[in-house]
Amino acid sequence: MKFGILPPYRTGVTADPDWMGPFVRHAEALGFESVYVVEHVVVQAGYDENYPYAPSGRMPLPVDCPIPDPLELLAYLAGITERLVLGTGILVLPAHEPAMLAKRLATIDVLSKGRMRLGIGVGWQREELEAVGVDFGTRGARTDEAIEALQALWTQDEASHDGPFFSFDRVVSRPRPVQPGGIPIHVGGHSRAAARRAGRYGSGFQPLGLEGEELAARIVEMRAAAVEADRDPDAIELSLGGLLDLCDDAALAAAEAAGAHRLVLSTRNGDLDETLAEMSAFAERALS
């Protein structure tokens, strides 16, 4: 099983190069496979309490928490690392126009020598999507079409796509990603729609906030959708989440039993030295 790591966003350190630099270099040196970053273009002050991954309906980040653009941040991290996979976990895909996004992602992939991984979701915050001119009710259909458009731009010599949200004809987008077939797309989310989307389109599935029977059911739905789309369900990687400071042997065993290819571990401590020490202790136990 591989291990990714996510910086402690709630502490406000992710826009600090003096914090993020040592963090990712240490992760790479210890043998972590990947670093993951999140996206919120904006956060509505007083947003509706509909965050789906906490009983309170409130996300764990303060409204005024610095959340840098994920691709700009990953481009910076690419320049100070050599092997670490650069992942979004997750990027709110319906907020993006795919031709511009395809170019930005391909550029990072080329300059990092093939280390980009695109984790996507439909977004849960209505106010965020409305702030960038996107109808919240169309976010699922828009996401599916954006995936198709990205894949066309990355794989076709003269890319064409004609859909209700995006359209282009015989366009050339260069550079192409280094990775064959384009940048791997991992679908995040907790819903049946997310599981089906991962099966139809994804190189990976990152079910969020699920465990036990509900997690098992989503994996079954993902695999069924892959078979229906004439794709190999065994080729779709499963990434699960956890907390670095609480990831004990039981948590590792549960992830392995669920069939996880990867655990993406969130950190919570804004003290850099203490976080690096927590990473080292985990690596000694799980990565050696």
N, C-alpha and C positions, 0 to 999 in steps of 0.2 A: 504494500500500500504506500502511496506517495502522500506527501504532506505539503499543503500550502499554508500561507500565513497572511493574516490581515492586520494592518496596524490599528492602534486604539483611537478610532475616529472621535469618540466622545470626549477625549482629553484635549482635542484641538491641536494635535502635533503634526497632522499630515501635510500641512503647508509649510513646515519648517525643514529646510534642507539639512540643517545640523542634526535633526532628529532622524529623519527618514534615511539619510545616507548611511550612518552606522547600522541602522535597523536592517536594511536590505543586504548590506555587505555581510553582516553577521549571519543572516538567514542563509545566504548562499554558501558561506564558509562551513556552516553546520550541516548542510546537505538537504535543506528544505528545497522542494521542487519548484515552488512558485510563490509569488506574492500577488495578492488580490487587492483591488481598490474598488470603491463604490462610487455611485453617481447620484447626485440630486442637483439639478440645474438651479432650482430655487426650492425653498421650503416655506410654505404659507404660514405666517404667524396666525395662531389660533385655528389650525387646520382641523377638519372633521376627524374625530377619533375613530379612524377606520384602518389603522395599521394592522395588517392581518397576522403578525407574528408575535403579538404580545396581548395578554388578556385585557390590558388597560386600553388598547387601541392607540397607544402612543409609542412612537419609535424611541429607541434608547438614546438617540442623539439629541442634544439640545437644539432648539430651532436656530440659534445663532452659531452653531458649530461650523468652523471652516471645513468646507468640502471642496477641495480643488477639482478642476476638470480631470476626469480619470485618464484620458488619453494624453493630455499634457503631462500629468504626473508620471505616467508609465514611460513616456519618452525620456523624461529626466532620469528615471530609475534605470532605464535601459543603458544609458550612457555611463552609469557607475557600477554596472554589474556585467558579468560575462555569460552566465549559464541560467540564471533564474528565469523561469517562465513568467510572462507578464500578463496577468489576468484581470478582467473586469468581473466584479462579482457584487452587483450586476450593473450593466449599462441599460438605461431605460430606452429601449430601441425605438418605440413609436415617437419619441421626441426628436428623432434624427432623420434628415434627408439622406437616403442611402448612397447616392453618388458621391456626396461630400464625405460621408462616413467611410465609404470604401477606400477612398484615397488616403485619408488620415490613418486608417488601420494598416493599409498596405505599406505605407511609408514607415511606420514603426516596425512592422514585421521585417522589412528589408534591412533597415538600419540596425536592428537587433539580431540579424542573422537567423530569423525564423522563430522568434520566441513569443510571439503574440498569441493570446487566447481570448476569444470574445465570449464572455458570459452575458446573456441578455435576459430581459424580462419585459413584461408589458407595463409595469408601473402600477402602484397602488394609490398614489396621491392625485386626486382629480385636479386640485389647484395647480400642481406642477405642470401637468400636461396642458391645461388651459392657458397657462402663462406663456407657452410657446406655440399657441394657436392650434392645438390638437384636440379634437373631440374625444373626450374620455371614453365614450361608448364605442368608438371604432378602434380602440387601441389593440385589440386582439387581431382583427383582420389586417390592420396596418402593420403589425409586427410580422405576421406571416408573409405579407407581400414584401416587406423590407428584407427579410431573409432571402427570398427568391431573387430580389434585385441585387443584393450584395454578391450572391453566388454567381450570378450572370456576369457581373462586372469583373470578378476575379478569375473567371474561367473561360470566357468567350473572347476570341480575338476581336470581334466587333460585337459588342454586347447590345442586346435589345430586350426591352421589357415593356409591356403595355398592361397596366392595371388601373383600378379605380383611384389609387392614391399616387402612383409614380409611373412615369412613362419616359422612355428614351429609345432611340433607334440607331443602331450601328455606331455606337460610341466606343471610343478607345480610351481606357483608363490604365495608365502606367505610372509607377512601377506596379507589377503584380506582386502579391505576397510570395515569399520564398517557399512557403509550405505547399506541397502539392495539393491541388484542389481548393486552395484558398485557406484563409485563417479558420481554425476549428471554432465552431459555434456551439457553446454549451448553454442549454436552455434552463433558466432558473424559474422557480415558482412552486406553489403548493397545490394548484388546482388540477382538475382532470384535463383542462385545456392545455396547461403547461406540459403535462405528461405526454399528451398526444402530439404536441408541437415538437417535443424532444424526439419522439419516435419517428416523426415524418422528416424532420430537418436536421436534427442535432448530431454533433459528434460527441456530445455529452449531455447529461441530465443532472441538474443540481437542485433536488427538491429541498425547499426551504421550510423550516419549522415543522417537519413531520417526523414521526417515529412510530415504531410498532406496526400495528395492522394497517394504519393509514399509509405509512411509508411503503409497506409491502404492496398495497393495492395500487399505488401510483406507479411503482416499478412494473407491475404486471400490465397496467394500461400503457405505459411507455413501450414496452416490448411488443404488445399487440399492435400498436400503431405502426411500429417499425416493420413488422411482418406484413401488415396491410399495404405498406408503401414499398414492399419488395426490398427492404433493407435488412441488414444483419443486426439483430438486437444486441448480440454479444459484442459488437464493435462500438457500442455507445457507452462511453465511460460514465460511471456514477460517482459524483462528488457529494459528500455529506459535510455538514458543518459541526463545529464544536468550539469549546473555549479552551485555550491553551492551558490555563491554570487549573482547570478541572478535568483535563483529559487523562484519566487514569487507565489502568489495564482493562477494567471493565468496559470503559467507553471505547477503547481500541478494539476489544473483542466484539462488541456489538456492531461496530462499523464493518468489521471484517465479515461478520455473520450476515449482514445486510447486502454484502457483495460490493462494498465501496472500493473503487480504484484509488480514491483520494479523500483525505480529510482536510478541509480548509478551516484552520484554527484561528479564531479571533483572539486578539490581545486586549487587555482592559487597563493596563497600567501606564500612565503617562510619564513615569520616571524611567528614563532611558536605561540606566544601569540595571535597574531591577528587572525591566523587561528582557534585556539581553541575558541576564542570569536565568530567568525563567525559560527562555529559549534554549540555553545551553543545557539546563537540567532535563528538559524534555528530550532534546537530541541525544543525550547520553543514554537515555532509557529506551527511546523508540527508533532512533536513526543509526545507532552504532551497529 
